[in-house]
Amino acid sequence: MKKIACVRISELFGAIAGREKLYIPADFRGQAQFLPYQESMELTKSLNTARSAKDLFFPQTENLVGFQVKGKEITVEETRDPGEPFVIFGVRACDARSFEILDRVFLADPVDTFYQTRREHGTVVTMSCSHPEETCFCTAFGIDPSEPGGDVSCWIAGEELYLNANTEKGEALLSGLDLLEDADPAALEHTKAAAKAIADKLPLGKLDLTGFDGEHMLELFNRPEWAKLSESCLGCGTCTFVCPTCQCYDIKDFDTGHGVRRFRCWDSCMYSDFTQMSAGQPRVTQVERFRQRFMHKLVYFPSNNEGIYGCVGCGRCLSRCPISMNIVKVAKTLGEGTK
Amino acid sequence: MQEAVKQKAIELLESGKADRVLGWKAGEFFYDLTPAVFTSKEEIEKDFVFSVFSGANLSKYLIKESRKGGKVAAFLKPCDTYSFNQLIKEHRIWKDNVYIVGVACDGMCDIEKIRNAGNKGILSVERDGETLKIDTLYGASTMPRAEALAERCLCCKSRKLVAYDEKLGEDGEVNPDSGRFDKVAELEAMTPDERFEFWRGELSKCIRCNACRDVCPACSCEKCVFDNPNSGVAQKAAVNSFEENLYHIIRAFHVAGRCTDCGECSRVCPQNIPLHLLNRKFIKDINELYGEYQSGADTETKPPLTNFTKEDCEPSIVHERGGKQG
């Protein structure tokens, strides 16, 4: 384990940024987001970024391929961003877990090479949570916010930042940073205990998900409560776009006038043209679209992935939904009937 | 007011004046209310909430609710009644199926402001006159209610209920000195480059979730051009950095002269983009170029942009000025 005084954190950022691209959670026009580090940039005081850390591995829009048309000739152009090694600092335990969920989707056969390239290039440095918000419920998914994981985990104890490498990538990052001193892990005991104690008090932290599994799939699918739960849903994409685990995308062609640029962009099951086929949209009203999102996270995903839910309890949808409808309210309403 | 609103909702159902009641439903916390339709006394007693967090404007839901048959009662705050009038004017709500209870309002709170004041892990907020008592995971605190008011309430244009079948509480008056155009005037005073920089920065945060459009009472098209794959402009995300700007500019133009300045667009924006400023610019320009006009103030007046009078300013003036400078 290593450490550095918190007042020297910009030196640490400078040293990392001198070697590879560094992203840190900083404020931009009143919002915390992961930004490329520039000198004198400060860490946000917000617990978490408005958008999740998935942006760095699965960006909202990315070019797939291009086509140039000249007369009757079509040439295929490589428009893929080759990427570069980067470090993302300050990822919370919830977002760090979300990468494992995205890996199950994008790194399973057939491998998504765009995502894979970014995962290989990225070193994830996580940060323990000392002051979670009331909307946090990562503990419901077995996440310990005081052991945030990633390639390197960080804690702030007193006036010092402690860093511990968890993987080879993490070792490589830390070993090249001469300004770090060796540290005694015992110094963190109190900090971790305090973080655990507060995590234990989270009002939604013990969300009961008994019965949300493949065995109850049809029963949950047919529950009449979906109509009531979705009645005031606006059909916007906020919940899906701030979500660290939502992974659906659409592929579109942009007409450049002399060819086509094919790109993919995040899609939302809340949208009226989501998975639209020649026969039409299989989910005709907002009730079905709304149901899709929560069935995916709480039933379909775990039934295909050894019981792992497609939610990490980051709480972004709780604080951002325009009508304050969310996965917790859905789970509690439907959960009543699954016990 | 909470109790009066609740009792009224129960009374409307029991007297048969309404078959359904549209209001705000309690959530996990005191602040996360969800617009909901109530059909029984039990539901209302258990979950109906009217508080400083009943900010959601319920008018737009009446487009669908009024078409469902039976009678629906809705509780509307003063600014919501402007949206309601505008929707009546546009023949979007079937008025005969609607019963409006106007509720006096002295401002709604913004939970983000309470958070930004340094309160983390907020477990409850209670209004005690002009003070908010806040309980958090990390201890208790207080803050003045005025500091937690939503931006749109700090420069409230009118506390007057302009449409209702009956009202609860004493509503107020139109406030001509609300100061709601101050920020627009600031933007007008900028150089074009500074203004461009301001909007490019703000709009660069856009994630195209469409929440601003979906919540907007003026956006009531059956199929939005941005959702129609056959329109040629439907995009789910930016294909270049100008895409999201285009979306917001087109939307602002489309609601010009119809936007009542209810402020829902900025309330729902997950990226805190001050979208209401685009609409207020249009309102300010219309006021200056065609005479004072407040959409939704009544259901009869012809809107300036779809009306012609000899007093209308010449297009050349619109072109040159685009609203008073500085």
Interface residues (C-beta under 8 A of the other chain):
Chain A: F28 R29 G30 Q31 Q33 L47 A50 R51 Q60 T61 H131 P132 E133 E134 I198 K201 L202 P203 L204 K228 E231 S232 L234 G235 C236 G237 T238 T240 F241 V242 D250 K252 F254 R261 F263 C265 W266 D267 S268 Y271 S272 D273 Q276 L318 S319 R320 P322 I323 S324 M325 N326 V328 K329 K332
Chain B: G27 E28 F29 Y31 D32 L33 T34 P35 A36 V37 A56 Y61 I111 K120 G121 I122 L123 T136 L137 Y138 G201 E202 K205 I207 R208 C209 N210 A211 R213 D214 V215 D227 P229 A234 Q235 K236 A237 A238 V239 R267 V268 P270 Q271 N272
